[in-house]
């Protein structure tokens, strides 16, 4: 669980997003944000590994840096006003692979799953999965627990499909998706409670069958 000081830090950073302010509050960041969030993510990973032994073993490889990449951005504020982690087999660098994403800030939080940035080869594999196992994927994403947790599958849709997918897309319209993810907002106060790991794990389990299907398409082993 996190402490109120976690949210106070991000409120202050949101109001004063500068290197001077961050350096003045670096101790608070280390004590109330970086270390507690790493512990929370590690506890979640340990729980997930009970059902998925292939998941990345350490939180350190899943948590994104707080520094923003401002090289090509008009927004030159140096820091993110939230912290997040992407939990899958290879961690935060495997953005095209399916996994669980958790994000927390002072006034908002979210949890998400699926694949957000599949490259062209990964997308072709996902579409091939839907072409052959569309019914199984629909079952995984239209059952009561998934719908209650995440609603529906999201993602930008393509206007044009490769010819081999056009016919089956009439029956499996998700083939048009260029992304395949699900997202839901959470109350930040959840992270102040002792049962926050159990809540996050319930969300993970609600989408696990869909994630496993994507993994069968995208991993060779």
ChimeraX commands (.cxc) that place a marker at each C-alpha (Angstrom):
marker #1 position 0.00,0.00,0.00 radius 0.5
marker #1 position 0.99,3.62,-0.49 radius 0.5
marker #1 position 0.92,6.49,1.97 radius 0.5
marker #1 position -0.77,9.92,1.78 radius 0.5
marker #1 position 2.68,11.46,1.22 radius 0.5
marker #1 position 2.82,9.65,-2.15 radius 0.5
marker #1 position -0.17,11.65,-3.39 radius 0.5
marker #1 position 1.06,14.86,-1.78 radius 0.5
marker #1 position 4.33,14.55,-3.69 radius 0.5
marker #1 position 2.59,14.21,-7.06 radius 0.5
marker #1 position 0.23,17.07,-6.27 radius 0.5
marker #1 position 3.24,19.25,-5.53 radius 0.5
marker #1 position 5.05,18.07,-8.66 radius 0.5
marker #1 position 1.96,18.76,-10.76 radius 0.5
marker #1 position 1.90,22.34,-9.46 radius 0.5
marker #1 position 5.69,22.82,-9.69 radius 0.5
marker #1 position 7.03,20.66,-12.51 radius 0.5
marker #1 position 10.63,21.81,-12.53 radius 0.5
marker #1 position 14.05,20.38,-11.78 radius 0.5
marker #1 position 14.54,22.89,-8.96 radius 0.5
marker #1 position 11.38,21.75,-7.18 radius 0.5
marker #1 position 12.13,18.07,-7.78 radius 0.5
marker #1 position 15.66,18.37,-6.42 radius 0.5
marker #1 position 14.32,20.10,-3.32 radius 0.5
marker #1 position 11.88,17.21,-2.78 radius 0.5
marker #1 position 14.05,14.33,-3.96 radius 0.5
marker #1 position 14.10,12.75,-0.49 radius 0.5
marker #1 position 10.31,12.65,-0.41 radius 0.5
marker #1 position 10.32,11.10,-3.86 radius 0.5
marker #1 position 12.74,8.35,-2.80 radius 0.5
marker #1 position 11.00,7.68,0.51 radius 0.5
marker #1 position 7.32,8.01,-0.35 radius 0.5
marker #1 position 7.12,7.31,-4.10 radius 0.5
marker #1 position 9.97,5.33,-5.60 radius 0.5
marker #1 position 10.53,2.76,-2.86 radius 0.5
marker #1 position 6.89,2.18,-1.83 radius 0.5
marker #1 position 5.70,1.88,-5.43 radius 0.5
marker #1 position 8.48,-0.62,-6.17 radius 0.5
marker #1 position 7.41,-2.65,-3.14 radius 0.5
marker #1 position 3.78,-2.55,-4.26 radius 0.5
marker #1 position 4.68,-3.70,-7.78 radius 0.5
marker #1 position 6.94,-6.44,-6.43 radius 0.5
marker #1 position 4.15,-7.72,-4.19 radius 0.5
marker #1 position 1.80,-7.78,-7.18 radius 0.5
marker #1 position 4.39,-9.61,-9.29 radius 0.5
marker #1 position 4.90,-12.19,-6.55 radius 0.5
marker #1 position 1.16,-12.83,-6.44 radius 0.5
marker #1 position 0.87,-13.07,-10.23 radius 0.5
marker #1 position 3.79,-15.50,-10.37 radius 0.5
marker #1 position 1.68,-17.96,-8.40 radius 0.5
marker #1 position -0.42,-18.43,-11.54 radius 0.5
marker #1 position 2.11,-17.32,-14.18 radius 0.5
marker #1 position 5.69,-18.44,-13.46 radius 0.5
marker #1 position 6.93,-16.81,-16.70 radius 0.5
marker #1 position 6.17,-13.29,-15.51 radius 0.5
marker #1 position 9.14,-10.95,-14.99 radius 0.5
marker #1 position 10.51,-11.68,-11.50 radius 0.5
marker #1 position 11.61,-8.21,-10.42 radius 0.5
marker #1 position 9.79,-4.88,-10.19 radius 0.5
marker #1 position 12.90,-2.98,-11.23 radius 0.5
marker #1 position 12.44,-3.99,-14.85 radius 0.5
marker #1 position 8.79,-2.95,-15.00 radius 0.5
marker #1 position 8.65,0.57,-13.58 radius 0.5
marker #1 position 8.96,3.52,-15.96 radius 0.5
marker #1 position 11.30,6.42,-15.24 radius 0.5
marker #1 position 9.73,9.57,-13.85 radius 0.5
marker #1 position 11.75,11.69,-16.28 radius 0.5
marker #1 position 9.89,12.59,-19.44 radius 0.5
marker #1 position 11.48,12.26,-22.88 radius 0.5
marker #1 position 11.19,15.85,-24.05 radius 0.5
marker #1 position 13.49,15.66,-27.08 radius 0.5
marker #1 position 10.66,15.76,-29.63 radius 0.5
marker #1 position 7.86,17.16,-27.46 radius 0.5
marker #1 position 6.46,20.67,-27.36 radius 0.5
marker #1 position 5.77,20.08,-23.66 radius 0.5
marker #1 position 9.15,20.62,-21.98 radius 0.5
marker #1 position 8.08,19.87,-18.41 radius 0.5
marker #1 position 10.77,17.46,-17.21 radius 0.5
marker #1 position 8.80,14.97,-15.10 radius 0.5
marker #1 position 5.76,12.74,-15.35 radius 0.5
marker #1 position 3.10,13.50,-12.79 radius 0.5
marker #1 position 2.33,9.82,-12.25 radius 0.5
marker #1 position 4.24,6.60,-11.88 radius 0.5
marker #1 position 3.53,3.37,-13.71 radius 0.5
marker #1 position 4.68,-0.18,-14.32 radius 0.5
marker #1 position 4.20,-2.66,-17.16 radius 0.5
marker #1 position 4.24,-6.26,-15.91 radius 0.5
marker #1 position 4.77,-9.02,-18.46 radius 0.5
marker #1 position 7.43,-11.59,-19.34 radius 0.5
marker #1 position 10.06,-9.00,-20.24 radius 0.5
marker #1 position 8.96,-5.83,-18.48 radius 0.5
marker #1 position 8.58,-2.24,-19.59 radius 0.5
marker #1 position 10.65,-2.52,-22.78 radius 0.5
marker #1 position 8.36,-5.16,-24.31 radius 0.5
marker #1 position 5.66,-2.67,-25.24 radius 0.5
marker #1 position 4.26,-4.75,-28.08 radius 0.5
marker #1 position 3.75,-7.76,-25.87 radius 0.5
marker #1 position 0.68,-8.35,-23.69 radius 0.5
marker #1 position 0.92,-7.44,-20.04 radius 0.5
marker #1 position -0.64,-5.62,-17.11 radius 0.5
marker #1 position -0.14,-1.85,-16.81 radius 0.5
marker #1 position -0.67,0.01,-13.53 radius 0.5
marker #1 position -0.53,3.80,-13.18 radius 0.5
marker #1 position -1.04,6.02,-10.13 radius 0.5
marker #1 position -1.06,9.78,-9.63 radius 0.5
marker #1 position -2.42,12.10,-6.95 radius 0.5
marker #1 position -5.86,12.44,-8.53 radius 0.5
marker #1 position -6.21,9.42,-10.81 radius 0.5
marker #1 position -5.17,5.81,-11.27 radius 0.5
marker #1 position -5.69,3.11,-13.86 radius 0.5
marker #1 position -5.09,-0.52,-14.71 radius 0.5
marker #1 position -4.91,-1.92,-18.22 radius 0.5
marker #1 position -4.04,-5.03,-20.18 radius 0.5
marker #1 position -3.51,-6.30,-23.69 radius 0.5
marker #1 position -1.02,-4.97,-26.21 radius 0.5
marker #1 position -0.76,-1.26,-26.96 radius 0.5
marker #1 position 2.09,-0.97,-29.46 radius 0.5
marker #1 position 2.26,-4.11,-31.58 radius 0.5
marker #1 position 4.58,-3.84,-34.55 radius 0.5
marker #1 position 3.50,-5.05,-37.99 radius 0.5
marker #1 position 4.64,-8.64,-37.39 radius 0.5
marker #1 position 2.97,-8.80,-33.98 radius 0.5
marker #1 position -0.24,-7.35,-35.39 radius 0.5
marker #1 position -0.28,-9.96,-38.13 radius 0.5
marker #1 position 0.07,-12.68,-35.50 radius 0.5
marker #1 position -2.78,-11.23,-33.46 radius 0.5
marker #1 position -5.01,-11.08,-36.52 radius 0.5
marker #1 position -4.12,-14.66,-37.35 radius 0.5
marker #1 position -5.12,-15.61,-33.81 radius 0.5
marker #1 position -8.49,-13.91,-34.23 radius 0.5
marker #1 position -8.97,-15.57,-37.60 radius 0.5
marker #1 position -8.53,-19.05,-36.10 radius 0.5
marker #1 position -9.52,-18.59,-32.45 radius 0.5
marker #1 position -11.85,-15.64,-32.56 radius 0.5
marker #1 position -14.54,-17.47,-30.60 radius 0.5
marker #1 position -12.11,-18.18,-27.76 radius 0.5
marker #1 position -10.96,-14.56,-27.66 radius 0.5
marker #1 position -14.54,-13.32,-27.65 radius 0.5
marker #1 position -15.32,-15.69,-24.78 radius 0.5
marker #1 position -12.33,-14.32,-22.86 radius 0.5
marker #1 position -13.30,-10.67,-23.40 radius 0.5
marker #1 position -17.08,-10.85,-23.25 radius 0.5
marker #1 position -17.57,-12.81,-20.04 radius 0.5
marker #1 position -19.02,-11.11,-16.97 radius 0.5
marker #1 position -15.76,-10.66,-15.05 radius 0.5
marker #1 position -13.90,-9.07,-17.98 radius 0.5
marker #1 position -16.78,-6.76,-18.89 radius 0.5
marker #1 position -17.24,-5.69,-15.26 radius 0.5
marker #1 position -13.53,-4.98,-14.92 radius 0.5
marker #1 position -12.68,-3.41,-18.28 radius 0.5
marker #1 position -15.77,-3.00,-20.42 radius 0.5
marker #1 position -14.55,-3.97,-23.86 radius 0.5
marker #1 position -11.47,-4.27,-26.04 radius 0.5
marker #1 position -10.16,-0.91,-27.25 radius 0.5
marker #1 position -7.78,0.19,-29.97 radius 0.5
marker #1 position -7.45,2.28,-33.09 radius 0.5
marker #1 position -9.02,0.61,-36.12 radius 0.5
marker #1 position -7.46,0.23,-39.54 radius 0.5
marker #1 position -9.35,1.39,-42.62 radius 0.5
marker #1 position -7.70,-1.18,-44.87 radius 0.5
marker #1 position -6.89,-4.82,-44.17 radius 0.5
marker #1 position -4.56,-7.27,-45.88 radius 0.5
marker #1 position -6.62,-9.36,-48.25 radius 0.5
marker #1 position -6.18,-12.59,-46.29 radius 0.5
marker #1 position -8.12,-11.09,-43.35 radius 0.5
marker #1 position -10.92,-9.26,-45.18 radius 0.5
marker #1 position -13.46,-12.07,-45.39 radius 0.5
marker #1 position -13.14,-13.28,-41.81 radius 0.5
marker #1 position -13.23,-9.71,-40.47 radius 0.5
marker #1 position -16.96,-9.72,-41.16 radius 0.5
marker #1 position -17.33,-12.29,-38.40 radius 0.5
marker #1 position -14.40,-11.06,-36.27 radius 0.5
marker #1 position -14.43,-7.24,-36.45 radius 0.5
marker #1 position -11.60,-6.94,-33.92 radius 0.5
marker #1 position -9.30,-7.91,-36.77 radius 0.5
marker #1 position -9.60,-4.28,-37.85 radius 0.5
marker #1 position -7.93,-3.17,-34.60 radius 0.5
marker #1 position -4.35,-1.95,-34.83 radius 0.5
marker #1 position -4.15,-2.19,-31.04 radius 0.5
marker #1 position -5.71,-4.69,-28.67 radius 0.5
marker #1 position -5.96,-3.33,-25.15 radius 0.5
marker #1 position -8.38,-2.81,-22.27 radius 0.5
marker #1 position -8.27,-0.02,-19.71 radius 0.5
marker #1 position -10.21,1.06,-16.65 radius 0.5
marker #1 position -9.82,3.97,-14.27 radius 0.5
marker #1 position -9.40,3.27,-10.57 radius 0.5
marker #1 position -9.97,5.35,-7.47 radius 0.5
marker #1 position -6.52,6.39,-6.20 radius 0.5
marker #1 position -7.71,5.73,-2.65 radius 0.5
marker #1 position -7.55,1.99,-3.42 radius 0.5
marker #1 position -3.77,2.24,-3.12 radius 0.5
marker #1 position -4.08,3.50,0.46 radius 0.5
marker #1 position -5.76,0.28,1.57 radius 0.5
marker #1 position -4.20,-2.92,2.85 radius 0.5
marker #1 position -6.11,-4.99,0.28 radius 0.5
marker #1 position -4.93,-3.02,-2.80 radius 0.5
marker #1 position -2.80,-5.96,-4.04 radius 0.5
marker #1 position -5.84,-8.25,-3.88 radius 0.5
marker #1 position -7.89,-5.71,-5.84 radius 0.5
marker #1 position -5.22,-5.38,-8.53 radius 0.5
marker #1 position -4.87,-9.15,-8.72 radius 0.5
marker #1 position -8.62,-9.51,-9.29 radius 0.5
marker #1 position -8.30,-7.19,-12.28 radius 0.5
marker #1 position -5.38,-9.25,-13.54 radius 0.5
marker #1 position -7.37,-12.47,-13.26 radius 0.5
marker #1 position -10.37,-10.91,-15.02 radius 0.5
marker #1 position -8.25,-10.42,-18.14 radius 0.5
marker #1 position -5.86,-13.35,-17.77 radius 0.5
marker #1 position -7.54,-15.64,-20.33 radius 0.5
marker #1 position -7.38,-12.91,-22.97 radius 0.5
marker #1 position -3.75,-12.17,-22.13 radius 0.5
marker #1 position -2.83,-15.86,-22.36 radius 0.5
marker #1 position -4.38,-16.08,-25.83 radius 0.5
marker #1 position -2.36,-13.08,-26.98 radius 0.5
marker #1 position 0.75,-14.66,-25.53 radius 0.5
marker #1 position 0.15,-17.85,-27.51 radius 0.5
marker #1 position 0.08,-15.72,-30.66 radius 0.5
marker #1 position 3.09,-13.56,-29.87 radius 0.5
marker #1 position 5.52,-15.90,-28.13 radius 0.5
marker #1 position 7.11,-18.80,-29.96 radius 0.5
marker #1 position 7.63,-20.99,-26.90 radius 0.5
marker link #1:1,2 radius 0.2
marker link #1:2,3 radius 0.2
marker link #1:3,4 radius 0.2
marker link #1:4,5 radius 0.2
marker link #1:5,6 radius 0.2
marker link #1:6,7 radius 0.2
marker link #1:7,8 radius 0.2
marker link #1:8,9 radius 0.2
marker link #1:9,10 radius 0.2
marker link #1:10,11 radius 0.2
marker link #1:11,12 radius 0.2
marker link #1:12,13 radius 0.2
marker link #1:13,14 radius 0.2
marker link #1:14,15 radius 0.2
marker link #1:15,16 radius 0.2
marker link #1:16,17 radius 0.2
marker link #1:17,18 radius 0.2
marker link #1:18,19 radius 0.2
marker link #1:19,20 radius 0.2
marker link #1:20,21 radius 0.2
marker link #1:21,22 radius 0.2
marker link #1:22,23 radius 0.2
marker link #1:23,24 radius 0.2
marker link #1:24,25 radius 0.2
marker link #1:25,26 radius 0.2
marker link #1:26,27 radius 0.2
marker link #1:27,28 radius 0.2
marker link #1:28,29 radius 0.2
marker link #1:29,30 radius 0.2
marker link #1:30,31 radius 0.2
marker link #1:31,32 radius 0.2
marker link #1:32,33 radius 0.2
marker link #1:33,34 radius 0.2
marker link #1:34,35 radius 0.2
marker link #1:35,36 radius 0.2
marker link #1:36,37 radius 0.2
marker link #1:37,38 radius 0.2
marker link #1:38,39 radius 0.2
marker link #1:39,40 radius 0.2
marker link #1:40,41 radius 0.2
marker link #1:41,42 radius 0.2
marker link #1:42,43 radius 0.2
marker link #1:43,44 radius 0.2
marker link #1:44,45 radius 0.2
marker link #1:45,46 radius 0.2
marker link #1:46,47 radius 0.2
marker link #1:47,48 radius 0.2
marker link #1:48,49 radius 0.2
marker link #1:49,50 radius 0.2
marker link #1:50,51 radius 0.2
marker link #1:51,52 radius 0.2
marker link #1:52,53 radius 0.2
marker link #1:53,54 radius 0.2
marker link #1:54,55 radius 0.2
marker link #1:55,56 radius 0.2
marker link #1:56,57 radius 0.2
marker link #1:57,58 radius 0.2
marker link #1:58,59 radius 0.2
marker link #1:59,60 radius 0.2
marker link #1:60,61 radius 0.2
marker link #1:61,62 radius 0.2
marker link #1:62,63 radius 0.2
marker link #1:63,64 radius 0.2
marker link #1:64,65 radius 0.2
marker link #1:65,66 radius 0.2
marker link #1:66,67 radius 0.2
marker link #1:67,68 radius 0.2
marker link #1:68,69 radius 0.2
marker link #1:69,70 radius 0.2
marker link #1:70,71 radius 0.2
marker link #1:71,72 radius 0.2
marker link #1:72,73 radius 0.2
marker link #1:73,74 radius 0.2
marker link #1:74,75 radius 0.2
marker link #1:75,76 radius 0.2
marker link #1:76,77 radius 0.2
marker link #1:77,78 radius 0.2
marker link #1:78,79 radius 0.2
marker link #1:79,80 radius 0.2
marker link #1:80,81 radius 0.2
marker link #1:81,82 radius 0.2
marker link #1:82,83 radius 0.2
marker link #1:83,84 radius 0.2
marker link #1:84,85 radius 0.2
marker link #1:85,86 radius 0.2
marker link #1:86,87 radius 0.2
marker link #1:87,88 radius 0.2
marker link #1:88,89 radius 0.2
marker link #1:89,90 radius 0.2
marker link #1:90,91 radius 0.2
marker link #1:91,92 radius 0.2
marker link #1:92,93 radius 0.2
marker link #1:93,94 radius 0.2
marker link #1:94,95 radius 0.2
marker link #1:95,96 radius 0.2
marker link #1:96,97 radius 0.2
marker link #1:97,98 radius 0.2
marker link #1:98,99 radius 0.2
marker link #1:99,100 radius 0.2
marker link #1:100,101 radius 0.2
marker link #1:101,102 radius 0.2
marker link #1:102,103 radius 0.2
marker link #1:103,104 radius 0.2
marker link #1:104,105 radius 0.2
marker link #1:105,106 radius 0.2
marker link #1:106,107 radius 0.2
marker link #1:107,108 radius 0.2
marker link #1:108,109 radius 0.2
marker link #1:109,110 radius 0.2
marker link #1:110,111 radius 0.2
marker link #1:111,112 radius 0.2
marker link #1:112,113 radius 0.2
marker link #1:113,114 radius 0.2
marker link #1:114,115 radius 0.2
marker link #1:115,116 radius 0.2
marker link #1:116,117 radius 0.2
marker link #1:117,118 radius 0.2
marker link #1:118,119 radius 0.2
marker link #1:119,120 radius 0.2
marker link #1:120,121 radius 0.2
marker link #1:121,122 radius 0.2
marker link #1:122,123 radius 0.2
marker link #1:123,124 radius 0.2
marker link #1:124,125 radius 0.2
marker link #1:125,126 radius 0.2
marker link #1:126,127 radius 0.2
marker link #1:127,128 radius 0.2
marker link #1:128,129 radius 0.2
marker link #1:129,130 radius 0.2
marker link #1:130,131 radius 0.2
marker link #1:131,132 radius 0.2
marker link #1:132,133 radius 0.2
marker link #1:133,134 radius 0.2
marker link #1:134,135 radius 0.2
marker link #1:135,136 radius 0.2
marker link #1:136,137 radius 0.2
marker link #1:137,138 radius 0.2
marker link #1:138,139 radius 0.2
marker link #1:139,140 radius 0.2
marker link #1:140,141 radius 0.2
marker link #1:141,142 radius 0.2
marker link #1:142,143 radius 0.2
marker link #1:143,144 radius 0.2
marker link #1:144,145 radius 0.2
marker link #1:145,146 radius 0.2
marker link #1:146,147 radius 0.2
marker link #1:147,148 radius 0.2
marker link #1:148,149 radius 0.2
marker link #1:149,150 radius 0.2
marker link #1:150,151 radius 0.2
marker link #1:151,152 radius 0.2
marker link #1:152,153 radius 0.2
marker link #1:153,154 radius 0.2
marker link #1:154,155 radius 0.2
marker link #1:155,156 radius 0.2
marker link #1:156,157 radius 0.2
marker link #1:157,158 radius 0.2
marker link #1:158,159 radius 0.2
marker link #1:159,160 radius 0.2
marker link #1:160,161 radius 0.2
marker link #1:161,162 radius 0.2
marker link #1:162,163 radius 0.2
marker link #1:163,164 radius 0.2
marker link #1:164,165 radius 0.2
marker link #1:165,166 radius 0.2
marker link #1:166,167 radius 0.2
marker link #1:167,168 radius 0.2
marker link #1:168,169 radius 0.2
marker link #1:169,170 radius 0.2
marker link #1:170,171 radius 0.2
marker link #1:171,172 radius 0.2
marker link #1:172,173 radius 0.2
marker link #1:173,174 radius 0.2
marker link #1:174,175 radius 0.2
marker link #1:175,176 radius 0.2
marker link #1:176,177 radius 0.2
marker link #1:177,178 radius 0.2
marker link #1:178,179 radius 0.2
marker link #1:179,180 radius 0.2
marker link #1:180,181 radius 0.2
marker link #1:181,182 radius 0.2
marker link #1:182,183 radius 0.2
marker link #1:183,184 radius 0.2
marker link #1:184,185 radius 0.2
marker link #1:185,186 radius 0.2
marker link #1:186,187 radius 0.2
marker link #1:187,188 radius 0.2
marker link #1:188,189 radius 0.2
marker link #1:189,190 radius 0.2
marker link #1:190,191 radius 0.2
marker link #1:191,192 radius 0.2
marker link #1:192,193 radius 0.2
marker link #1:193,194 radius 0.2
marker link #1:194,195 radius 0.2
marker link #1:195,196 radius 0.2
marker link #1:196,197 radius 0.2
marker link #1:197,198 radius 0.2
marker link #1:198,199 radius 0.2
marker link #1:199,200 radius 0.2
marker link #1:200,201 radius 0.2
marker link #1:201,202 radius 0.2
marker link #1:202,203 radius 0.2
marker link #1:203,204 radius 0.2
marker link #1:204,205 radius 0.2
marker link #1:205,206 radius 0.2
marker link #1:206,207 radius 0.2
marker link #1:207,208 radius 0.2
marker link #1:208,209 radius 0.2
marker link #1:209,210 radius 0.2
marker link #1:210,211 radius 0.2
marker link #1:211,212 radius 0.2
marker link #1:212,213 radius 0.2
marker link #1:213,214 radius 0.2
marker link #1:214,215 radius 0.2
marker link #1:215,216 radius 0.2
marker link #1:216,217 radius 0.2
marker link #1:217,218 radius 0.2
marker link #1:218,219 radius 0.2
marker link #1:219,220 radius 0.2
marker link #1:220,221 radius 0.2
view
